[in-house]
Amino acid sequence: MDEYFFNVDSGYLEGLVRGFKAGILTRADYMNLTQCETLEDIKLHLQSTSYGTFLQNEPSPLAVSTIDDKMKELLVVEFRHMRSHSVRPLSQFLDYITYSYMIDNIVLLISGTLHGRPASELISNCHPLGSFEQMESVCIATTPADLYNAVLIDTPLAPFFQECISQQDLDEMNIEIIRNTLYKAYLEDFYRFCKEQGGATEDVMCGILQFEADRRAIIITINSFGTELSKDDRAKLYPRCGKLHPGGLARLARADDYDQVRAAAETFAEYRPLFEGVGTNPGDKTLEDKFFEQEVEVAVLVENGANSPLVICRF
């Protein structure tokens, strides 16, 4: 029945996103970009694409950081335009997309604040898609207690902090542990939300989130070797919404070296190829490289979604 009323709330955004998709650079565009010898050549070629003249007011010589900043700015403007025209559950789905960027921003602000870095420098380094109105209130906190209260009161991530991080953690926990703890809560909550939506959103998004949860669990395990992180504390960081849960996560929690991690992951057919051909020599692909390639393949499944919030992932 929901499909009959889809266009009432989301038809405009569906058309908008399909337009964005049509404007994605083609294989021919990428071939032309490989022939460019300077950033000015890239600017000139992009003017003939859907990107148009978004760099026309930038003085020469162009910097890579300038192109990156302007593309992020364009992305954020278009994303926020869609968010402002959406209603639930699509608006909530779009909010979840921004939460991962917010987590990285919050962790950056916490780390910088605890180390006395100026607020202006911290905010300028934050990703614009994860910005929120009260970011400066986090930066002006002077004690861990003030910082914890600022996060709980002034950020959309307050529920995640309240459930899994205490005030004392800001003093004692490694900043990466804070990041992984927040990501665990975020992924599990996002997975629950997509599961509740059903349909194409559940079919594809839950698969994407399962992959991300498993990827984080594997990387967390490998990165913990040779550190003071105990096996019990390591297991607490694993998102429990992936395909590795529960048996695979139990094996990862007991792992003492890379080979045991590989053995735990290879019991799942979709992860076995990721460990093949991985090396540490120059030119070899790392495990993170293989995960990135697999992530791209998983994201292609989004193209099969229609008439659901899932369509926004194409953007």
C-alpha positions as CSV (number, residue, x, y, z in Angstrom):
1,M,0.0,0.0,0.0
2,D,2.9,2.4,0.8
3,E,4.0,2.2,-2.9
4,Y,0.7,3.8,-4.0
5,F,1.4,6.9,-1.9
6,F,5.2,7.0,-2.5
7,N,5.0,10.0,-4.9
8,V,3.0,12.1,-2.5
9,D,5.9,12.5,-0.1
10,S,9.0,11.3,-2.1
11,G,8.2,11.6,-5.8
12,Y,10.0,15.0,-6.1
13,L,13.1,13.7,-4.4
14,E,13.0,10.5,-6.4
15,G,13.2,12.5,-9.6
16,L,15.8,14.8,-8.1
17,V,18.1,11.8,-7.2
18,R,17.6,10.2,-10.6
19,G,18.8,13.5,-12.1
20,F,21.8,13.5,-9.9
21,K,22.5,9.9,-11.0
22,A,22.3,11.0,-14.7
23,G,24.9,13.6,-14.0
24,I,27.6,11.2,-12.6
25,L,30.8,11.4,-14.5
26,T,30.9,8.8,-17.3
27,R,33.7,6.4,-18.3
28,A,34.5,8.9,-21.1
29,D,34.8,11.7,-18.6
30,Y,37.2,9.7,-16.5
31,M,39.3,8.9,-19.6
32,N,39.5,12.6,-20.4
33,L,40.5,13.4,-16.8
34,T,43.4,10.9,-17.1
35,Q,44.7,13.0,-20.0
36,C,44.7,16.2,-17.9
37,E,48.2,17.5,-17.0
38,T,47.2,20.3,-14.6
39,L,44.5,21.1,-12.2
40,E,43.4,23.9,-14.6
41,D,42.9,21.2,-17.2
42,I,40.6,19.4,-14.8
43,K,38.7,22.6,-14.1
44,L,38.2,23.1,-17.8
45,H,36.9,19.6,-18.4
46,L,34.5,19.6,-15.4
47,Q,32.9,22.7,-16.9
48,S,31.5,20.5,-19.7
49,T,30.0,18.1,-17.2
50,S,27.1,18.4,-14.7
51,Y,29.5,20.0,-12.3
52,G,29.4,23.1,-14.5
53,T,31.1,26.2,-13.3
54,F,31.4,25.5,-9.5
55,L,35.1,26.3,-9.7
56,Q,34.8,29.4,-11.9
57,N,35.3,31.9,-9.1
58,E,38.4,30.2,-7.7
59,P,41.7,32.0,-8.5
60,S,44.7,30.3,-10.1
61,P,46.7,28.4,-9.2
62,L,44.1,25.9,-8.0
63,A,44.9,23.6,-5.1
64,V,43.7,20.0,-4.6
65,S,42.2,21.1,-1.3
66,T,40.2,23.8,-3.0
67,I,38.6,21.3,-5.4
68,D,37.9,18.9,-2.5
69,D,36.3,21.7,-0.4
70,K,34.1,23.0,-3.3
71,M,32.9,19.5,-4.1
72,K,32.1,18.8,-0.5
73,E,30.2,22.1,-0.4
74,L,28.2,21.2,-3.5
75,L,27.4,17.8,-2.0
76,V,26.2,19.3,1.3
77,V,24.0,21.9,-0.4
78,E,22.2,19.2,-2.5
79,F,21.9,16.8,0.5
80,R,20.4,19.5,2.7
81,H,18.0,20.5,0.0
82,M,16.7,16.9,-0.1
83,R,16.6,16.7,3.7
84,S,14.6,19.9,4.0
85,H,12.0,18.5,1.5
86,S,11.7,15.0,3.1
87,V,9.3,13.6,5.7
88,R,9.6,10.6,7.9
89,P,10.8,7.9,7.5
90,L,13.0,9.4,4.7
91,S,14.1,12.3,6.8
92,Q,15.2,10.0,9.6
93,F,17.0,7.8,7.0
94,L,18.9,10.9,5.8
95,D,19.7,11.9,9.4
96,Y,21.3,8.4,10.0
97,I,23.5,9.0,6.9
98,T,24.9,12.2,8.6
99,Y,25.5,10.5,11.9
100,S,28.7,8.7,10.8
101,Y,30.2,12.1,9.9
102,M,29.0,13.5,13.2
103,I,30.8,10.8,15.1
104,D,34.1,11.6,13.3
105,N,33.5,15.3,14.0
106,I,32.7,14.8,17.7
107,V,35.7,12.6,18.2
108,L,37.9,15.2,16.5
109,L,36.4,17.9,18.8
110,I,36.8,15.9,21.9
111,S,40.4,15.0,21.1
112,G,41.3,18.6,20.2
113,T,39.5,20.0,23.2
114,L,41.3,17.7,25.6
115,H,44.6,18.7,24.0
116,G,43.9,22.4,24.1
117,R,43.6,23.1,20.4
118,P,41.7,26.2,19.3
119,A,38.0,25.8,18.4
120,S,38.4,27.6,15.1
121,E,41.0,25.1,13.9
122,L,39.0,22.1,15.0
123,I,35.7,23.3,13.4
124,S,37.5,24.1,10.1
125,N,38.7,20.4,10.0
126,C,35.2,18.9,10.5
127,H,33.3,17.3,7.6
128,P,30.5,19.7,6.7
129,L,28.0,16.9,6.3
130,G,28.4,16.1,9.9
131,S,28.1,19.6,11.2
132,F,25.4,20.7,13.6
133,E,24.4,24.1,15.2
134,Q,25.9,23.5,18.6
135,M,29.4,22.4,17.5
136,E,31.0,25.4,19.1
137,S,29.5,24.6,22.5
138,V,31.5,21.4,22.5
139,C,34.7,23.3,21.8
140,I,34.3,25.8,24.6
141,A,34.2,23.1,27.2
142,T,37.2,23.2,29.5
143,T,36.8,20.1,31.6
144,P,35.8,16.5,30.8
145,A,32.6,17.0,32.8
146,D,31.7,20.1,30.7
147,L,32.6,18.3,27.5
148,Y,30.5,15.3,28.4
149,N,27.5,17.5,29.3
150,A,27.9,19.5,26.1
151,V,27.8,16.4,24.0
152,L,24.8,15.0,25.8
153,I,22.8,18.2,25.7
154,D,23.8,19.8,22.4
155,T,24.4,17.0,19.8
156,P,22.2,14.6,17.9
157,L,24.5,11.8,19.1
158,A,23.5,12.2,22.7
159,P,21.5,8.9,22.8
160,F,24.6,7.0,21.7
161,F,26.8,8.7,24.3
162,Q,24.3,8.3,27.1
163,E,24.0,4.5,26.4
164,C,27.6,3.5,26.0
165,I,30.0,6.2,27.3
166,S,30.3,7.7,30.7
167,Q,31.9,11.0,31.8
168,Q,35.0,9.1,33.2
169,D,35.6,7.5,29.8
170,L,36.7,10.9,28.4
171,D,39.7,10.8,30.6
172,E,40.5,7.1,30.5
173,M,39.5,5.8,27.1
174,N,41.7,6.0,24.0
175,I,40.0,8.3,21.5
176,E,39.8,5.4,18.9
177,I,37.9,3.3,21.5
178,I,35.4,6.1,21.9
179,R,35.0,6.3,18.1
180,N,34.5,2.5,17.8
181,T,32.1,2.5,20.8
182,L,30.0,5.2,19.1
183,Y,30.1,3.5,15.7
184,K,28.9,0.2,17.3
185,A,25.9,1.9,18.8
186,Y,25.2,3.8,15.6
187,L,25.4,0.8,13.3
188,E,23.2,-1.3,15.5
189,D,20.6,1.4,15.7
190,F,20.7,2.2,11.9
191,Y,20.4,-1.6,11.2
192,R,17.3,-1.8,13.5
193,F,15.8,1.2,11.7
194,C,16.3,-0.3,8.3
195,K,14.9,-3.6,9.5
196,E,11.8,-1.9,10.6
197,Q,11.2,-0.2,7.2
198,G,11.1,-3.6,5.4
199,G,11.0,-3.8,1.6
200,A,14.0,-2.7,-0.5
201,T,15.4,-0.6,2.4
202,E,15.7,-3.7,4.5
203,D,16.9,-6.0,1.7
204,V,19.8,-3.8,0.6
205,M,20.6,-1.5,3.5
206,C,20.8,-4.2,6.0
207,G,23.3,-6.0,3.8
208,I,25.4,-2.9,3.5
209,L,25.3,-2.3,7.3
210,Q,26.1,-6.0,8.0
211,F,29.2,-5.7,5.8
212,E,30.3,-2.5,7.6
213,A,29.8,-4.1,11.0
214,D,31.9,-7.1,10.0
215,R,34.6,-5.0,8.4
216,R,34.9,-2.9,11.6
217,A,35.0,-6.1,13.8
218,I,37.8,-7.6,11.7
219,I,39.9,-4.4,11.5
220,I,39.4,-3.7,15.2
221,T,40.7,-7.2,16.0
222,I,43.8,-6.8,13.8
223,N,44.6,-3.3,15.1
224,S,44.4,-4.5,18.7
225,F,47.3,-6.9,18.4
226,G,50.3,-5.6,20.4
227,T,48.2,-3.1,22.3
228,E,47.0,-3.0,25.9
229,L,43.4,-3.6,24.8
230,S,42.1,-6.8,26.4
231,K,40.2,-9.5,24.6
232,D,37.1,-8.7,26.7
233,D,37.3,-5.0,26.0
234,R,37.9,-5.7,22.3
235,A,34.8,-7.8,22.1
236,K,32.7,-5.0,23.5
237,L,33.6,-2.9,20.4
238,Y,32.2,-5.4,17.9
239,P,28.9,-4.3,16.2
240,R,26.4,-7.1,16.7
241,C,24.4,-6.7,13.5
242,G,26.7,-8.3,11.0
243,K,26.9,-11.8,9.5
244,L,29.8,-12.7,11.8
245,H,27.4,-12.4,14.8
246,P,27.5,-14.4,17.0
247,G,29.8,-17.3,16.1
248,G,32.3,-15.3,14.0
249,L,32.6,-12.6,16.6
250,A,33.2,-15.2,19.3
251,R,36.2,-16.5,17.2
252,L,37.5,-13.0,16.6
253,A,37.3,-12.3,20.3
254,R,39.6,-15.3,21.0
255,A,42.0,-14.5,18.1
256,D,45.7,-13.9,19.0
257,D,47.1,-13.2,15.5
258,Y,46.3,-12.4,11.9
259,D,46.0,-16.1,10.9
260,Q,43.4,-16.7,13.5
261,V,41.4,-13.7,12.3
262,R,41.7,-15.0,8.7
263,A,40.5,-18.4,9.8
264,A,37.5,-16.9,11.6
265,A,36.5,-14.7,8.6
266,E,37.1,-17.4,6.0
267,T,34.3,-19.6,7.4
268,F,32.0,-17.0,5.6
269,A,32.2,-17.4,1.9
270,E,31.7,-13.7,1.1
271,Y,34.8,-12.8,3.2
272,R,37.2,-15.6,2.0
273,P,38.3,-13.7,-1.2
274,L,39.2,-10.6,0.8
275,F,42.2,-12.3,2.4
276,E,43.5,-13.7,-0.9
277,G,46.4,-11.8,-2.5
278,V,46.9,-9.5,0.5
279,G,50.5,-8.5,1.1
280,T,52.7,-5.9,2.8
281,N,55.2,-5.3,0.0
282,P,55.1,-2.1,-2.1
283,G,52.4,-2.4,-4.7
284,D,50.5,-5.1,-2.8
285,K,46.9,-4.7,-1.8
286,T,46.2,-4.4,1.9
287,L,43.2,-5.9,3.6
288,E,41.7,-2.4,3.8
289,D,42.1,-2.1,0.1
290,K,40.2,-5.3,-0.4
291,F,37.5,-4.2,1.9
292,F,37.2,-1.0,0.0
293,E,36.8,-2.8,-3.3
294,Q,34.2,-5.1,-1.7
295,E,32.4,-2.1,-0.3
296,V,32.0,-0.6,-3.8
297,E,30.5,-3.9,-5.0
298,V,28.1,-4.0,-2.2
299,A,27.0,-0.4,-2.8
300,V,26.2,-1.3,-6.4
301,L,23.2,-3.3,-5.1
302,V,21.6,0.0,-4.2
303,E,20.9,0.5,-7.9
304,N,18.2,-2.2,-7.5
305,G,16.2,-0.1,-5.0
306,A,13.2,2.0,-5.9
307,N,10.2,3.6,-4.2
308,S,11.9,3.6,-0.8
309,P,14.3,5.7,1.2
310,L,17.0,3.5,-0.2
311,V,16.9,5.4,-3.5
312,I,18.7,8.3,-1.7
313,C,21.8,6.2,-1.3
314,R,22.4,6.6,-5.0
315,F,23.2,10.2,-4.3
